[in-house]
Amino acid sequence: MATVSGYSSTVALSLDIQGESIPLAQVAPNRFIVQDACERRDPCEAMLNIVVDGEVDTTAIRLPDGIPGPGVWVAYEATSS
């Protein structure tokens, strides 16, 4: 039986890349969507930040194809860092 509490988690998604924090609209395994307008980015390393109710999960990632812009799925690979 499912319990309904009326509680919703607070979630924040962002990408730290070259000293800039970029808000994300969605994150899925190995891909994300940039929320707002951003410059095109070449392939690089970045940090993926997922914050749920104040609990931070940060993952070092590599963007093999860079970022083409907002509103499209962007592929990433987790790194060992």
C-alpha positions as a LaTeX table, in Angstrom:
\begin{tabular}{lrrr}
\hline
Residue & $x$ (\AA) & $y$ (\AA) & $z$ (\AA) \\
\hline
Met1 & 0.00 & 0.00 & 0.00 \\
Ala2 & 1.36 & 3.43 & $-0.95$ \\
Thr3 & 1.45 & 6.22 & 1.58 \\
Val4 & 0.72 & 9.78 & 0.45 \\
Ser5 & 2.34 & 12.43 & 2.62 \\
Gly6 & 1.86 & 15.56 & 0.54 \\
Tyr7 & 5.62 & 16.08 & 0.69 \\
Ser8 & 7.63 & 17.12 & $-2.37$ \\
Ser9 & 11.41 & 17.05 & $-2.48$ \\
Thr10 & 13.37 & 20.19 & $-3.36$ \\
Val11 & 15.67 & 19.39 & $-6.28$ \\
Ala12 & 18.38 & 21.52 & $-7.92$ \\
Leu13 & 20.38 & 20.42 & $-10.96$ \\
Ser14 & 23.48 & 22.20 & $-12.24$ \\
Leu15 & 26.71 & 21.76 & $-14.15$ \\
Asp16 & 29.96 & 23.44 & $-13.06$ \\
Ile17 & 32.10 & 24.01 & $-16.10$ \\
Gln18 & 35.14 & 26.26 & $-16.43$ \\
Gly19 & 34.16 & 28.33 & $-13.36$ \\
Glu20 & 30.53 & 28.77 & $-14.44$ \\
Ser21 & 27.42 & 27.15 & $-12.95$ \\
Ile22 & 24.87 & 26.21 & $-15.61$ \\
Pro23 & 21.30 & 25.27 & $-14.51$ \\
Leu24 & 19.97 & 22.01 & $-15.92$ \\
Ala25 & 16.35 & 21.23 & $-16.78$ \\
Gln26 & 16.63 & 17.42 & $-16.67$ \\
Val27 & 19.21 & 14.78 & $-15.82$ \\
Ala28 & 19.09 & 11.14 & $-16.93$ \\
Pro29 & 21.71 & 8.41 & $-16.89$ \\
Asn30 & 24.50 & 9.61 & $-19.21$ \\
Arg31 & 22.66 & 12.69 & $-20.51$ \\
Phe32 & 21.11 & 16.02 & $-19.46$ \\
Ile33 & 19.29 & 19.07 & $-20.85$ \\
Val34 & 20.57 & 22.62 & $-20.24$ \\
Gln35 & 17.78 & 24.82 & $-18.88$ \\
Asp36 & 18.69 & 28.35 & $-20.04$ \\
Ala37 & 20.49 & 29.86 & $-23.01$ \\
Cys38 & 24.20 & 29.08 & $-22.95$ \\
Glu39 & 27.21 & 29.29 & $-25.19$ \\
Arg40 & 28.21 & 26.32 & $-27.28$ \\
Arg41 & 30.99 & 24.39 & $-25.49$ \\
Asp42 & 33.69 & 22.17 & $-26.89$ \\
Pro43 & 34.32 & 18.72 & $-25.36$ \\
Cys44 & 35.57 & 19.17 & $-21.78$ \\
Glu45 & 35.45 & 18.00 & $-18.15$ \\
Ala46 & 32.78 & 19.27 & $-15.72$ \\
Met47 & 31.07 & 18.58 & $-12.39$ \\
Leu48 & 27.43 & 17.45 & $-12.34$ \\
Asn49 & 25.60 & 18.59 & $-9.18$ \\
Ile50 & 22.33 & 17.07 & $-8.04$ \\
Val51 & 20.89 & 18.46 & $-4.78$ \\
Val52 & 17.84 & 16.79 & $-3.22$ \\
Asp53 & 16.50 & 18.31 & 0.00 \\
Gly54 & 19.91 & 19.83 & 0.73 \\
Glu55 & 21.85 & 16.59 & 0.17 \\
Val56 & 24.49 & 17.22 & $-2.51$ \\
Asp57 & 25.67 & 14.55 & $-4.96$ \\
Thr58 & 28.53 & 15.75 & $-7.18$ \\
Thr59 & 29.94 & 13.64 & $-10.00$ \\
Ala60 & 32.98 & 14.37 & $-12.18$ \\
Ile61 & 31.97 & 13.97 & $-15.83$ \\
Arg62 & 33.34 & 14.36 & $-19.33$ \\
Leu63 & 31.33 & 15.89 & $-22.16$ \\
Pro64 & 32.61 & 13.99 & $-25.22$ \\
Asp65 & 30.59 & 16.12 & $-27.66$ \\
Gly66 & 30.56 & 19.37 & $-25.68$ \\
Ile67 & 27.32 & 21.33 & $-25.28$ \\
Pro68 & 25.51 & 22.42 & $-28.47$ \\
Gly69 & 23.12 & 24.74 & $-26.58$ \\
Pro70 & 19.95 & 24.70 & $-24.44$ \\
Gly71 & 16.94 & 22.44 & $-24.85$ \\
Val72 & 18.70 & 19.39 & $-26.34$ \\
Trp73 & 19.98 & 16.20 & $-24.73$ \\
Val74 & 23.73 & 16.37 & $-24.03$ \\
Ala75 & 25.70 & 13.15 & $-23.56$ \\
Tyr76 & 28.13 & 12.74 & $-20.67$ \\
Glu77 & 30.40 & 10.07 & $-19.23$ \\
Ala78 & 31.31 & 9.74 & $-15.55$ \\
Thr79 & 35.04 & 9.97 & $-14.89$ \\
Ser80 & 37.02 & 8.32 & $-12.11$ \\
Ser81 & 37.88 & 11.68 & $-10.46$ \\
\hline
\end{tabular}
